[in-house]
Amino acid sequence: MRLGLSLGYQTAWSTPADHLALAQEADRLGYAVVWAAEAYGSDSPSMLAWLAGQTERIDVGSAVMQIPGRTPAMTAMTATTIDALSGGRFRLGLGVSGPQVSEGWHGVRFARPLQRTREYVDIVKLAVARKQVEYAGEHYTLPLPDGPGKALRLGFHPPREHIPIYLAAVGPKNLELAGEIADGWLAIFYAPDFAAEQLAAVAAGRARAGRDLAGFDVVPSVPVVVGDDVANCAELVRWYAALYVGGMGSREKNFYTELATRMGYGDAAREVQDLYLSKQHRDAAAAVPLEFIDRTSLLGPVERIAERMRTYAESGVTTLSVTLFAADRESGVETLRNCAQALELSGVGE
């Protein structure tokens, strides 16, 4: 198992300089990849291109580039450009986002996300491989049949004909799709003791494509807080968990509420959602079970985190991407070093 760093996106309490310092420290420590995210604020490829130019060995990955935000051809152009700028260090993470962002921010209907993702990835692969892009799908038709468009191929030679593709997946059907068409899975709220059910879905998709799980990259983004008291460490993660379980979606459709329910927290998840959607955010955070936070995070002293890393590796994780819940740049750098030390103590590092 190798380590990765999940930066997320720019917030009111982070700066590009902070993200650069963390990425450079992760590079120095031998982390495998640094991921940048996007929602409806900072975009991921701009950040990744900037980081790529100021790091040496570490891969740069999008977690994610939003499918509704770009045409598949534009995504292929961006991916191959960053791959060229970085000397072949780019990883392309994709996701459909959710109905609120897709339809409210991008103006793209959310219906049939699995079929749209399949077609999107097909076209990205064609373009990255410099094949002529002709496609007749339910969601994408290239070139358009009733106009002057012509089938084109990528206009420069990128360093690779295949860029690793990852899907951000939560539900069982999307996990199957990730196994079938992608090179890796970007997971959230990953609990090692629940992973067998999720990886069974991934394996079913791999089998459909005639492959097994060998070489498939399982990449959870895991909150980490180093400290003596586990419960106190968990307090820093509560607001994040409440935001996703309670507020990332509507009452009718929230993938994270559904995931928490499948993990055995149905009553608590509904309470968190009710409170969050009623704008009682503090109460929603307090209602997140400590057990849920601990199962899906790395909390406590370095030795405890090392033991938890063993369980992640044993469950099938190949790249453990840490999300730093640190107060400032200096404590973030220290947490990166603590995680590297924990991996060495765990004995499961490559």
Residue pairs with C-beta under 8 A, 6 or more apart in sequence:
1 309
1 312
1 313
1 317
1 318
1 319
1 320
1 343
1 348
1 349
1 350
2 31
2 32
2 318
2 319
2 320
2 349
2 350
3 26
3 29
3 30
3 31
3 32
3 319
3 320
3 321
3 322
3 339
3 340
3 343
3 349
4 31
4 32
4 33
4 34
4 35
4 61
4 219
4 319
4 320
4 321
4 322
5 22
5 23
5 26
5 31
5 33
5 34
5 35
5 321
5 322
5 324
5 336
6 35
6 37
6 63
6 221
6 321
6 322
6 323
7 19
7 22
7 23
7 34
7 35
7 36
7 37
7 47
8 14
8 36
8 37
8 323
9 36
9 37
9 38
9 39
9 41
9 42
9 44
9 47
10 16
10 19
10 41
10 42
10 47
11 41
16 47
16 50
17 329
18 329
18 332
19 36
19 47
19 51
20 50
20 51
20 54
21 329
21 332
21 333
22 34
22 324
22 329
22 332
22 333
22 336
23 34
23 51
23 54
23 55
23 58
24 54
24 55
25 333
25 336
25 337
26 34
26 58
26 336
27 34
27 55
27 56
27 57
27 58
29 336
29 337
29 340
30 57
30 340
31 58
31 336
31 340
32 58
32 59
32 319
33 58
33 59
33 60
33 61
33 91
33 319
33 321
34 51
34 55
34 58
34 59
34 60
34 61
35 60
35 61
35 62
35 63
35 93
35 186
35 221
35 321
36 44
36 47
36 48
36 51
36 60
36 61
36 62
36 63
37 44
37 62
37 63
37 64
38 44
38 62
38 64
38 65
38 66
38 69
39 97
39 101
40 101
40 105
44 62
44 63
44 64
44 65
45 62
45 65
45 78
45 82
48 60
48 61
48 62
48 82
48 90
49 81
49 82
49 85
49 86
51 60
52 60
52 82
52 85
52 86
52 89
52 90
53 85
53 86
57 89
58 89
59 86
59 89
59 90
59 91
60 82
60 86
60 89
60 90
60 91
61 90
61 91
61 92
61 93
61 166
62 91
62 92
62 93
62 94
63 93
63 166
63 168
63 186
63 221
63 321
64 93
64 94
64 95
64 97
64 166
64 168
64 186
65 75
65 78
65 79
65 92
65 93
65 94
65 95
66 94
66 95
66 96
66 97
66 101
66 102
66 106
67 75
67 94
67 95
67 96
67 97
67 116
67 117
67 120
68 96
68 97
68 101
68 102
68 106
68 108
68 110
69 97
69 106
70 78
72 119
72 120
72 121
72 123
72 124
72 127
72 140
73 123
73 127
73 133
73 142
75 92
75 94
75 120
75 124
76 123
76 124
76 126
76 127
76 128
76 154
77 127
77 154
79 90
79 92
79 124
79 128
79 163
80 127
80 128
80 154
80 156
80 158
80 163
81 158
82 90
83 89
83 90
83 158
83 159
83 160
83 163
84 156
84 158
84 159
87 159
88 159
88 160
90 163
91 163
91 164
91 166
91 184
92 124
92 163
92 164
92 165
92 166
93 165
93 166
93 167
93 168
93 186
94 117
94 120
94 121
94 124
94 165
94 166
94 167
94 168
95 167
95 168
95 169
95 186
96 102
96 110
96 113
96 116
96 117
97 106
98 110
98 248
98 249
98 253
98 254
98 255
99 110
99 249
99 250
99 253
100 249
100 250
102 108
102 109
102 110
103 109
103 110
112 138
112 139
113 174
114 173
114 174
114 177
115 137
115 138
115 139
116 139
117 167
117 174
117 177
117 181
118 177
118 181
119 135
119 137
119 138
119 139
119 140
120 139
120 140
121 165
121 167
121 181
121 182
122 135
122 137
122 181
123 133
123 135
123 140
123 142
124 165
125 162
125 165
126 132
126 133
126 135
127 133
127 153
127 154
128 154
128 158
128 160
128 161
128 162
128 163
129 161
129 162
130 153
130 154
130 157
130 158
130 161
131 153
132 151
132 152
132 153
133 142
133 151
133 152
133 153
134 142
134 143
134 151
135 141
135 142
142 149
142 151
143 149
143 150
143 151
164 183
164 184
164 217
165 181
165 182
165 183
165 184
166 178
166 182
166 183
166 184
166 185
166 186
166 217
166 219
167 174
167 177
167 178
167 181
167 182
167 184
167 185
167 186
168 186
168 188
169 175
169 177
169 178
169 185
169 186
169 187
170 188
170 255
170 256
170 258
170 259
171 255
171 258
171 259
172 198
172 201
173 201
175 185
175 198
175 201
175 202
175 205
176 201
176 202
176 204
176 205
176 208
177 205
178 184
178 185
178 202
178 205
179 185
179 201
179 202
179 203
179 204
179 205
179 206
179 207
179 208
179 209
179 213
179 216
180 205
180 206
180 208
180 209
181 205
181 209
183 215
183 216
183 217
184 216
184 217
184 218
184 219
184 319
185 202
185 216
185 217
185 218
185 219
186 219
186 220
186 221
187 198
187 218
187 219
187 220
187 221
188 220
188 221
188 244
188 256
189 241
189 244
189 256
189 259
189 260
189 263
189 292
189 296
190 198
190 220
190 221
190 222
190 296
190 312
190 317
191 263
191 295
191 296
192 295
192 308
192 311
192 312
192 314
192 315
192 317
193 295
193 311
193 315
194 262
194 263
194 295
195 315
195 316
195 317
196 315
197 262
199 213
199 218
199 315
199 316
202 213
202 216
202 218
203 212
203 213
206 212
206 213
206 216
213 316
216 318
217 318
217 319
218 316
218 317
218 318
218 319
219 317
219 318
219 319
219 320
219 321
220 312
220 317
220 320
220 321
221 321
221 322
221 323
222 296
222 297
222 298
222 312
222 320
222 321
222 322
222 323
223 236
223 237
223 240
223 293
223 296
223 297
223 298
223 322
223 323
223 325
224 297
224 298
224 299
224 305
224 322
224 323
224 324
224 325
224 335
224 339
225 233
225 234
225 236
225 237
225 297
225 298
225 299
225 325
225 326
225 335
226 233
226 300
226 301
226 302
226 305
226 334
226 335
226 338
227 233
227 299
227 300
227 301
228 300
228 301
229 300
230 294
230 299
230 300
230 304
231 290
233 297
233 299
233 300
234 290
234 293
234 294
234 297
234 299
236 325
237 293
237 297
237 299
237 325
238 285
238 286
238 288
238 293
239 281
239 285
240 325
241 272
241 285
241 288
241 292
241 293
241 296
242 272
242 276
242 281
242 284
242 285
242 287
242 288
243 276
244 256
245 254
245 256
245 257
245 260
245 269
245 272
245 273
245 276
245 288
246 254
246 257
246 272
246 273
246 275
246 276
246 277
246 284
247 273
247 276
247 277
247 284
248 254
248 255
248 256
249 255
249 256
249 257
251 273
251 277
254 273
257 269
257 270
257 272
257 273
260 266
260 268
260 269
260 272
260 292
261 269
261 270
263 292
263 295
265 289
265 292
268 287
268 288
268 289
268 292
271 287
272 284
272 287
272 288
273 284
275 281
275 283
275 284
275 287
276 284
293 299
298 305
298 308
298 309
298 322
298 339
298 342
299 305
302 338
302 341
302 342
302 345
303 342
303 345
305 338
305 339
305 342
306 341
306 342
306 343
306 345
306 346
307 346
309 320
309 342
309 343
309 346
309 348
310 346
310 347
310 348
312 320
313 320
313 346
313 348
314 348
320 343
322 335
322 336
322 339
324 332
324 335
324 336
326 332
326 334
326 335
343 349
